[in-house]
Amino acid sequence: MFITWSTVDKPTSRATSVVEYGVGHGFHLRSTGSATLFEEPGPLRLKQYIHRVRLSNLELGTTYSKMNYEVVM
C-alpha cells in the first residue's frame, strides 16, 4: 500500500517523507519514502511536491488505527 500527499513547500535536500503507523495505541511502525516535484502545465506553472511512502509487511485483516505522515527535515 502507498500513502501519498502533497505539500507546496520545497523539501530540503535532507528531508524525508515519513509515515508512522501502528495497531492499537501509539506508532509502532515507520516507513520512509520520497518526494517528487510536480509542476502544473498552465500559465501559472504552480508547483507542488508529491510525497509517496510504501507501507510494507501489512497483515491481512489487521486494522491500523493510528497514522501520522510528515516531512522530517
C-alpha positions as CSV (number, residue, x, y, z in Angstrom):
1,M,0.0,0.0,0.0
2,F,1.2,3.5,-0.8
3,I,0.4,6.7,1.2
4,T,0.5,9.8,-1.0
5,W,0.2,13.5,0.0
6,S,1.3,16.9,-1.4
7,T,3.0,20.0,0.0
8,V,3.7,23.3,-1.6
9,D,7.0,23.9,0.3
10,K,10.1,22.6,-1.2
11,P,11.7,19.9,1.0
12,T,15.3,20.4,1.9
13,S,17.9,18.1,0.4
14,R,18.0,16.1,3.7
15,A,14.2,15.9,4.2
16,T,12.5,12.6,4.3
17,S,8.8,11.7,3.7
18,V,7.7,9.6,6.7
19,V,4.6,7.7,7.7
20,E,4.3,6.4,11.3
21,Y,1.5,3.9,12.0
22,G,0.5,1.2,14.3
23,V,-2.1,-1.1,15.8
24,G,-3.8,-0.1,19.0
25,H,-2.2,2.7,20.9
26,G,0.9,4.6,19.5
27,F,3.0,4.4,16.4
28,H,4.9,1.1,16.3
29,L,5.9,1.1,12.7
30,R,7.7,3.7,10.5
31,S,8.2,3.8,6.7
32,T,10.1,6.4,4.6
33,G,9.7,7.4,1.0
34,S,10.4,10.3,-1.3
35,A,9.1,13.5,-2.8
36,T,8.8,14.4,-6.5
37,L,8.3,17.9,-7.9
38,F,5.0,18.3,-9.9
39,E,4.6,21.5,-12.0
40,E,1.2,22.3,-13.5
41,P,1.3,22.9,-17.2
42,G,-0.9,26.0,-17.0
43,P,0.2,29.6,-17.4
44,L,0.9,30.0,-13.7
45,R,3.2,26.9,-13.6
46,L,2.2,26.2,-10.0
47,K,4.5,23.7,-8.2
48,Q,3.8,21.1,-5.5
49,Y,5.7,18.2,-4.1
50,I,4.1,14.8,-4.2
51,H,5.2,12.6,-1.3
52,R,4.9,8.8,-1.6
53,V,5.7,6.2,1.1
54,R,5.2,2.5,0.7
55,L,3.9,0.6,3.7
56,S,5.2,-3.0,3.6
57,N,4.6,-6.0,5.7
58,L,0.9,-5.1,6.4
59,E,-1.1,-8.1,7.8
60,L,-4.3,-9.0,6.1
61,G,-7.4,-8.4,8.4
62,T,-5.5,-6.0,10.7
63,T,-6.8,-2.6,11.3
64,Y,-4.1,0.1,11.5
65,S,-5.8,2.7,13.5
66,K,-3.0,5.3,14.1
67,M,-1.3,7.1,11.2
68,N,0.8,10.2,11.0
69,Y,2.5,11.5,7.9
70,E,5.1,14.2,7.8
71,V,8.2,15.6,6.1
72,V,11.1,15.3,8.5
73,M,13.9,17.8,8.0
